């Protein structure tokens, strides 16, 4: 199947080729970039008039908690910083069931797709009794919707009785965690180019897992050649916890447990000093930058430019839908643009830079070279937007308008050469899904 996206209004790409004449897709890959006026070198099966479309590489989310779509704007958790916010919500999350996780994952996946996301990522770490198959459920939803899934086998082993934050009913013992982690890698992880399913190991955070679990997870990841993920340096409270509990700052702890190495990516990554940033860069650590969540919880502002200049990879993430409280990735690009301009100024933070973070940068965070770019032989993952809303009227630069004017919804979404969304129409019964999700969310909150 060959498809020609002809004469796009604008394209965001890292390559230097002039492709104003469009993009030719064959099967799962980009096979030709055309100059204006050029025709494809071979017959195509379908020509899409892209003259009203702004085309991006498919956006890539690097950190999320799908189950949290069930607990947006919870009254008892409002206006609280991270630790009190977590302790409040853990009492609700301990009631998660397979049905609740499935509907939450489905709604989060659809929300991400409608915002231009072609590779979803999730960090699921809450495992009350009966939810042992959580990651299997999530891979099933991703396959149903046709998106790429980079899921992480999260874990918590340090409950309240042992000095941790989560209730003991949502943690697991270390042997169970490691055995299930290996099972999931063997069952789902695809190491090859064009992979649709990949898995990483993700002990939740320094304040919810033991040191031995961090070490053993790193060793298993090295043996199985998968990546590592955790929350780190999100708040000053976390830094103080590490100093009190381990006698060291989070970055020192990361090195002690064998995580300060390529293949590790961190959610948030805010409270580092200059020396720590240099060490993180040398180790090529990835950072999932979560601007909306960081602002809502008043956690701080990620030092993206210092981290990137040191050698870290920067990606964009929506984070959980109880601390955002949404899963709109193109909106998150705008949030990053605005927040980072406050820190660095208008000249250093451009719309091209933040779009790079959400595409090629996010791909690097996840260890992918085959996605995140519009270039020859890359995977055909595209997010196409129309500028046909009131917010775009009068826009002079179509690509900049996506960020500055605040794009909300994709018009066409393609993953691995398959069109999953066209004319902005939901690929599933959105109304029915929202009704079921809302009903189950209300039941969870009232339980």
C-alpha positions as MATLAB code, in Angstrom:
seq = 'XXXXXXXXXXXXXXXXXXXXXXXXXXXXXXXXXXXXXXXXXXXXXXXXXXXXXXXXXXXXXXXXXXXXXXXXXXXXXXXXXXXXXXXXXXXXXXXXXXXXXXXXXXXXXXXXXXXXXXXXXXXXXXXXXXXXXXXXXXXXXXXXXXXXXXXXXXXXXXXXXXXXXXXXXXXXXXXXXXXXXXXXXXXXXXXXXXXXXXXXXXXXXXXXXXXXXXXXXXXXXXXXXXXXXXXXXXXXXXXXXXXXXXXXXXXXXXXXXXXXXXXXXXXXXXXXXXXXXXXXXXXXXXXXXXXXXXXXXXXXXXXXXXXXXXXXXXXXXXXXXXXXXXXXXXXXXXXXXXXXXXXXXXXXXXXXXXXXXXXXXXXXXXXXXXXXXXXXXXXXXXXXXXXXXXXXXXXXXXXXXXXXXXXXXXXXXXXXXXXXXXXXXXXXXXXXXXXXXXXXXXXXXXX';
ca = [
       0.000    0.000    0.000;
       1.516    3.338   -1.086;
       0.074    6.626    0.155;
       1.147   10.110   -0.925;
       0.531   13.031    1.436;
       0.618   15.669   -1.272;
       1.743   19.295   -0.834;
       1.348   19.662    2.952;
       0.728   23.102    4.408;
       3.759   22.639    6.693;
       5.967   19.817    7.998;
       8.070   19.518   11.136;
      11.188   17.522   10.367;
      14.783   17.261   11.473;
      16.140   16.334    8.042;
      17.372   18.970    5.613;
      15.496   17.617    2.602;
      12.922   19.868    0.986;
       9.673   17.890    1.216;
       7.079   20.554    0.460;
       5.825   18.245   -2.291;
       4.896   15.657    0.270;
       5.652   12.330    1.866;
       5.264    8.902    0.290;
       4.487    5.965    2.557;
       4.943    2.334    1.542;
       3.690   -0.288    3.969;
       5.132    0.803    7.354;
       7.876    3.208    6.236;
       8.555    6.611    4.717;
      10.078    5.866    1.311;
      10.178    9.234   -0.458;
      10.281   12.946    0.387;
       9.210   15.093   -2.562;
      10.141   18.626   -3.523;
       7.317   20.930   -4.533;
       6.177   19.974   -8.048;
       7.730   16.504   -7.974;
       5.730   13.310   -8.431;
       6.303    9.956   -6.699;
       8.773    7.684   -8.488;
       6.192    4.886   -8.670;
       2.402    4.559   -8.735;
       0.559    5.212   -5.470;
      -2.631    3.595   -4.227;
      -3.971    6.710   -2.570;
      -3.240   10.429   -2.730;
      -4.208   12.534    0.268;
      -4.559   16.262   -0.376;
      -2.474   17.635    2.500;
      -2.682   21.294    1.494;
      -4.605   22.075    4.689;
      -2.560   19.772    6.941;
       0.356   20.550    9.239;
       2.256   17.270    9.518;
       4.341   16.232   12.516;
       6.151   13.000   13.281;
       3.806   11.089   15.553;
       4.109   12.496   19.080;
       5.698   10.182   21.654;
       4.650   10.179   25.302;
       7.393    9.181   27.749;
       5.569    8.936   31.102;
       1.981    8.432   32.226;
      -0.229    6.668   34.761;
      -3.285    5.533   32.820;
      -5.239    4.392   35.875;
      -5.320    7.975   37.123;
      -7.884    8.984   34.495;
     -10.344    7.602   37.056;
      -9.308   10.174   39.672;
      -9.159   13.585   38.015;
      -9.803   16.654   40.169;
     -10.569   14.580   43.275;
     -11.806   17.048   45.933;
      -9.826   15.502   48.815;
      -6.567   15.732   46.839;
      -6.881   19.314   45.612;
      -4.346   21.980   46.579;
      -1.768   19.559   47.986;
       1.914   18.987   47.162;
       3.206   15.577   46.069;
       3.537   13.579   49.304;
       0.172   14.536   50.903;
      -1.452   14.275   47.456;
      -0.109   10.725   47.047;
      -1.139    9.601   50.531;
      -4.682   10.841   49.883;
      -5.029    9.134   46.515;
      -3.393    5.832   47.509;
      -6.468    5.212   49.656;
      -8.583    5.362   46.483;
      -6.164    3.595   44.132;
      -5.992    0.546   46.392;
      -9.501   -0.222   45.077;
      -8.359   -0.715   41.470;
      -9.656   -3.798   39.647;
      -8.942   -5.289   36.207;
     -12.138   -3.737   34.837;
     -11.208   -0.309   36.164;
      -7.674   -0.485   34.753;
      -8.910   -1.621   31.355;
     -11.397    1.225   30.947;
      -8.884    3.758   32.305;
      -6.227    2.533   29.864;
      -8.658    2.650   26.971;
      -9.737    6.201   27.731;
      -6.137    7.413   28.222;
      -5.060    5.743   24.976;
      -7.868    7.351   23.006;
      -7.204   10.741   24.592;
      -3.518   10.510   23.667;
      -4.268    9.400   20.110;
      -6.725   12.236   19.520;
      -3.959   14.650   20.551;
      -1.482   13.282   17.987;
       0.269   10.578   20.010;
       1.401    7.473   18.115;
       3.571    5.872   20.842;
       1.998    5.584   24.273;
       3.963    4.963   27.448;
       2.711    4.081   30.891;
       4.183    3.546   34.349;
       1.860    1.238   36.250;
       3.018    0.414   39.767;
      -0.164   -0.155   41.835;
      -0.878   -3.882   42.244;
      -3.657   -4.576   44.741;
      -4.707   -8.200   45.008;
      -6.473   -9.329   41.827;
      -4.624   -6.912   39.536;
      -1.583   -9.077   38.890;
      -2.251   -9.025   35.114;
      -2.234   -5.208   34.866;
       0.441   -4.942   32.173;
      -1.163   -7.713   30.093;
      -4.417   -5.733   30.171;
      -2.645   -2.600   28.969;
      -0.869   -4.326   26.089;
      -4.239   -5.736   25.040;
      -5.760   -2.258   24.851;
      -2.808   -0.894   22.866;
      -3.122   -3.733   20.371;
      -6.862   -3.097   20.051;
      -6.247    0.553   19.126;
      -3.220   -0.092   16.899;
      -0.754    2.234   18.637;
       2.824    1.574   19.640;
       3.129    0.817   23.351;
       6.205    1.356   25.496;
       4.902    0.060   28.819;
       6.812   -0.272   32.058;
       6.453   -2.928   34.704;
       6.248   -0.649   37.703;
       6.506   -1.846   41.267;
       6.307   -0.856   44.924;
       7.760   -3.039   47.667;
       8.056   -0.574   50.552;
       4.724   -0.003   52.262;
       3.690    2.118   55.234;
       4.675   -0.594   57.712;
       8.256   -0.398   56.433;
       8.512    3.389   56.244;
       7.229    3.884   52.698;
       4.360    6.050   51.461;
       1.921    3.531   49.868;
      -0.479    1.354   51.860;
       0.711   -2.228   52.279;
      -2.274   -3.529   50.270;
      -0.877   -2.205   46.946;
       2.726   -3.412   47.247;
       4.230   -6.761   46.236;
       7.169   -8.783   47.489;
      10.383   -8.591   45.488;
      10.396  -12.161   44.207;
       6.904  -11.705   42.752;
       7.919   -8.419   41.102;
      11.077   -9.821   39.518;
       9.436  -13.043   38.336;
       6.576  -11.161   36.707;
       8.992   -8.645   35.183;
      10.896  -11.443   33.456;
       7.644  -13.074   32.314;
       6.451   -9.846   30.726;
       9.758   -9.184   28.960;
       9.751  -12.673   27.481;
       6.114  -12.411   26.421;
       5.893   -8.901   25.008;
       9.187   -7.089   24.466;
      10.106   -6.648   20.801;
      13.724   -5.515   20.354;
      13.520   -5.164   16.567;
      13.052   -2.102   14.356;
       9.412   -1.131   13.986;
       8.466   -2.729   17.309;
       4.867   -2.199   18.378;
       5.363   -3.491   21.947;
       8.261   -2.782   24.252;
       8.706   -3.168   27.988;
      10.913   -1.482   30.578;
      11.386   -2.123   34.298;
      10.214    0.672   36.573;
      10.427    0.504   40.363;
       8.253    3.454   41.310;
      10.482    5.775   43.325;
      13.094    5.876   46.104;
      10.338    6.299   48.705;
       8.304    3.233   47.687;
      10.826    0.481   46.844;
      13.771   -1.118   48.604;
      17.402   -0.673   47.622;
      17.659   -4.371   46.781;
      14.748   -4.120   44.330;
      16.464   -1.224   42.554;
      19.688   -3.253   42.273;
      17.994   -6.470   41.160;
      15.843   -4.637   38.615;
      18.967   -3.056   37.115;
      20.644   -6.435   36.871;
      17.588   -8.039   35.235;
      17.304   -5.150   32.771;
      20.961   -5.524   31.805;
      20.577   -9.278   31.341;
      17.432   -8.905   29.225;
      18.598   -5.724   27.407;
      15.608   -3.577   28.362;
      15.480   -0.059   29.739;
      14.963    1.262   33.262;
      12.551    3.945   34.429;
      11.648    5.610   37.730;
      10.574    8.898   39.301;
      13.520   10.938   40.549;
      14.226   14.410   41.948;
      10.613   15.493   41.446;
      10.332   17.488   44.667;
      12.488   18.843   47.471;
      10.606   16.486   49.820;
      11.952   13.549   47.825;
      15.498   14.895   48.046;
      15.104   15.280   51.816;
      13.678   11.751   52.081;
      16.748   10.350   50.299;
      19.109   12.306   52.533;
      17.307   11.106   55.671;
      16.808    7.486   54.569;
      19.913    6.746   52.510;
      22.270    9.467   53.649;
      22.655   10.750   50.101;
      20.930   12.778   47.390;
      18.825   11.040   44.677;
      21.546   11.104   41.994;
      24.071    9.503   44.349;
      21.482    6.869   45.214;
      20.853    6.257   41.512;
      24.550    5.571   41.023;
      24.776    3.362   44.115;
      22.050    1.014   42.848;
      23.548    0.738   39.336;
      21.117    2.972   37.448;
      23.425    5.817   36.386;
      23.951    4.438   32.888;
      22.611    4.659   29.319;
      19.178    3.073   29.036;
      17.780    4.766   32.146;
      15.158    7.479   31.945;
      13.696    9.509   34.776;
      10.303   11.095   35.262;
      10.460   14.804   36.170;
      14.169   15.316   36.952;
      13.847   18.770   38.515;
      16.002   19.201   41.601;
      19.577   18.543   40.484;
      22.654   20.644   41.159;
      25.240   21.471   38.477;
      27.535   18.578   39.347;
      24.656   16.110   39.251;
      23.526   17.412   35.864;
      27.027   16.826   34.509;
      27.016   13.228   35.788;
      23.542   12.566   34.381;
      24.617   13.902   30.997;
      27.738   11.739   30.870;
      25.535    8.725   31.552;
      23.134    9.771   28.730;
      20.158    9.637   31.077;
      16.739   10.379   29.574;
      14.357   12.863   31.180;
      10.562   12.724   30.849;
       9.679   16.424   31.150;
       6.171   16.816   32.671;
       5.368   20.557   32.753;
       1.651   20.486   33.612;
       2.067   18.027   36.464;
       5.061   19.923   37.827;
       3.046   23.140   37.835;
      -0.114   21.626   39.335;
       1.767   20.045   42.244;
       4.116   23.055   42.495;
       7.060   20.661   42.224;
       9.373   22.981   40.279;
      10.654   23.538   36.744;
      12.827   21.002   34.935;
      16.242   22.451   33.914;
      15.869   21.128   30.373;
      18.567   23.133   28.616;
      21.254   22.411   31.195;
      20.371   18.708   31.112;
      20.313   18.587   27.316;
      23.568   20.512   26.979;
      25.191   18.065   29.409;
      24.190   15.101   27.225;
      20.790   14.017   28.540;
      17.894   13.247   26.207;
      14.736   15.318   26.816;
      11.260   14.006   26.024;
       7.770   15.303   26.758;
       5.227   13.543   28.968;
       1.693   14.268   30.125;
       2.228   12.370   33.426;
      -0.753   10.943   35.273;
      -4.248   12.252   34.781;
      -4.605   12.997   38.481;
      -1.803   15.548   38.326;
      -2.312   17.102   34.894;
      -5.384   16.430   34.804;
      -5.426   15.400   31.143;
      -3.687   13.250   28.553;
      -3.393   15.741   25.695;
       0.151   15.558   24.345;
       0.036   18.423   21.837;
      -1.290   20.603   24.662;
       1.636   19.454   26.807;
       4.009   20.698   24.101;
       2.495   24.166   24.493;
       2.740   23.947   28.283;
       6.436   23.132   27.983;
       6.935   25.989   25.534;
       5.361   28.522   27.891;
       6.863   27.223   31.126;
      10.381   26.918   29.754;
      10.240   30.402   28.254;
       9.682   31.740   31.761;
      12.914   30.043   32.808;
      15.137   30.621   29.760;
      13.618   33.456   27.720;
      11.931   33.817   24.341;
      15.009   33.383   22.168;
      16.178   30.052   23.594;
      12.826   28.224   23.735;
      11.288   27.983   20.275;
       8.314   26.047   18.960;
      10.730   23.895   16.910;
      12.677   22.954   20.046;
       9.679   21.773   22.045;
       8.312   19.887   19.028;
      11.706   18.179   18.786;
      11.419   17.169   22.438;
       7.978   15.608   21.822;
       9.170   13.656   18.764;
      12.845   12.868   18.191;
      13.787   13.704   21.777;
      11.124   11.411   23.207;
      12.228    8.664   20.813;
      15.785    8.933   22.142;
      14.490    8.783   25.723;
      12.835    5.458   24.862;
      15.884    4.210   22.945;
      14.176    4.320   19.538;
      15.892    5.450   16.327;
      13.122    4.314   13.984;
      10.409    6.740   15.110;
      10.120   10.429   15.967;
      11.327   11.767   12.617;
      10.019   12.460    9.141;
      12.936   11.053    7.192;
      13.641    8.272    4.710;
      13.317    4.716    6.035;
      11.778    5.840    9.332;
       8.508    4.360   10.516;
       5.404    5.955    9.011;
       4.014    7.489   12.206;
       2.373   10.827   11.422;
       0.158   13.320   13.251;
      -1.672   15.719   10.929;
      -3.496   18.813   12.167;
      -5.903   21.214   10.436;
      -5.908   24.896   11.269;
      -9.664   25.239   10.841;
     -10.701   26.461   14.311;
     -11.263   29.985   15.565;
      -8.017   29.833   17.537;
      -5.972   29.617   14.315;
      -7.634   32.368   12.302;
      -5.016   34.868   11.112;
      -2.019   32.636   11.922;
       0.984   33.464    9.742;
       3.274   30.490   10.478;
       1.292   27.227   10.353;
       3.830   25.164   12.291;
       4.273   27.761   15.015;
       0.485   28.118   15.211;
       0.131   24.539   16.481;
       2.074   25.513   19.588;
       1.337   29.220   20.016;
      -2.380   29.050   19.226;
      -2.868   25.807   21.124;
      -3.796   22.857   18.894;
      -6.050   20.379   20.681;
      -7.022   17.568   18.332;
      -5.476   15.733   15.421;
      -7.248   15.484   12.056;
      -5.417   12.375   10.840;
      -3.237    9.903   12.731;
      -1.086    7.216   11.126;
       0.865    4.490   12.918;
       3.147    2.111   10.993;
       1.463    3.142    7.739;
      -2.067    2.496    9.027;
      -4.518    5.396    9.249;
      -6.172    5.107   12.666;
      -7.918    8.494   12.788;
      -9.236   10.393    9.759;
     -11.235   13.618    9.559;
     -10.854   13.926   13.322;
     -13.250   11.044   13.933;
     -12.696    8.894   17.022;
     -11.638    5.316   16.214;
     -14.081    4.015   18.835;
     -17.454    4.898   20.317;
     -16.277    7.814   22.435;
     -19.651    8.501   24.025;
     -20.089    4.919   25.186;
     -16.534    4.758   26.525;
     -16.960    7.998   28.469;
     -20.253    6.814   29.973;
     -18.705    3.541   31.174;
     -15.525    5.223   32.397;
     -17.438    7.930   34.269;
     -19.731    5.410   35.925;
     -16.829    3.253   37.119;
     -14.832    6.270   38.274;
     -17.765    7.436   40.395;
     -18.095    3.976   41.923;
     -14.372    3.900   42.765;
     -14.542    7.278   44.498;
     -17.609    6.318   46.537;
     -16.293    2.903   47.587;
];
